[in-house]
Amino acid sequence: MTVAIAGAAESDLGVTGKSILGLQAQAVTRALDDAGLALSDVDGLATTGISRFSATQLADYLGIEPSWTDSTFAGGSAFEMFVARAAQAIEAGQCSTVLITFASNQRSARSRSLGGVLDPHTPEAVFESPYAPLYPISYYAMAAQRYLHAYGASREQLAEVAAAAREWALLNPKAFRYGKGPLTVPDVLDAPMVSTPLTTADCCLVTDGGGAVVVTSLERARDLRKPPAIVLGYGESTTNTSMTSAPDLLRPGSFDSGRRAFAMAGLDPSDVDVAEVYDSFTITVLLTLEGLGFCAPGEAAGFVADGRIRPGGGLPLNTNGGGLSYCHPGQYGLLLLVEAVRQLRGECGDRQVAGAEIALAHGTGGILSSHATVLLGADR
């Protein structure tokens, strides 16, 4: 059975002053309205991040009793994983309509924390915590430093990722940095250094926000309110918890998740019209582009040059402004899916990629720890 995303929406974004469950309810009701469905149609629920009992708590709050749930906590990649799990559950007859949803009020709560107490017997406690790394930026900075050294790349090339994201954000009225003016490569380099070589402008935002998507069979989705985005392929890979256990900082799990997703879809990177990839930090984008096969290892720094990932470039990337300039509520992977669906429907206004038929959404969780890729197609 082929499945599709039939509804997609955001909650309020930025600084909302709302509770997590309040933002969840906004995202859910808006996504269901987008699809032309009601809560009574929902029999599957996937969410994470509210508590240890995320799906249970949200189902209770929404007043539904789903026949299938998933609360996998894998960081920012969880939502692309949920698409795969939802597709499999629908195909197996466990449920027919799955809500995938997430929200966070990190900015209103003035918090970056998503973790708990460190277990004293883990590798990170023994080998990493004595050096007091900033989680997660020190780890991504380590990968960035290694990348610059191994491939002879420059900080200017790394900064291009942030500058391109801002250019897209200036076309998106919902973006946190909308109306803030352009961000140049020198601006990124001159921003306060946080963890060498990453400055504050190399880092994602901290905002409130969330979103939801509705997954159902393609046959059913075609009878609903909006054009469906067909799930063509998916793949995932889980590689490491700590940097101590990562065998190669320059080979993240996107190499495997992307290969699996493209193989399932019968596509390759040249078929992708628009890409939405997790940009927790600028280095995340370079490593992910290489992992997904858009360019060879060591080539992403040059690949993003000359406006390739900016509006009008050869690879429209993070067209809503990304986690760097649009929104980043702690776990950003769901909003990648929302933007991918909107691009395939042609709903993105000034930032719309003309004729978009194939969209890729790739989530990254932890410290380059978990990776999940989803390929979506327009229903023409």
Secondary structure, 3 states (H helix, E strand, C coil): CCEEEEEEEECCCECCCCCHHHHHHHHHHHHHHHHCCCHHHCCEEEECCCCCCHHHHHHHHHCCCCCEEECCCCHHHHHHHHHHHHHHHHHCCCCCEEEEEEEEEHHHHCCCCCCCCCCCCCHHHHHHHHHCCCCCHHHHHHHHHHHHHHHCCCHHHHHHHHHHHHHHHCCCCCCCCCCCCCCCHHHHHHCCEEECCEEHHHECCCCEEEEEEEEEEHHHHCCCCCCCEEEEEEEEEECCCCHHHCCCCCCCCHHHHHHHHHHHHCCCHHHCCEEEECCCEHHHHHHHHHHCCCCCCCCHHHHCCCCCCCCCCCCCECCCCHHHHCCCCCCCHHHHHHHHHHHHHCCCHHHCCCCCCEEEEEEEECCCCEEEEEEEEECC
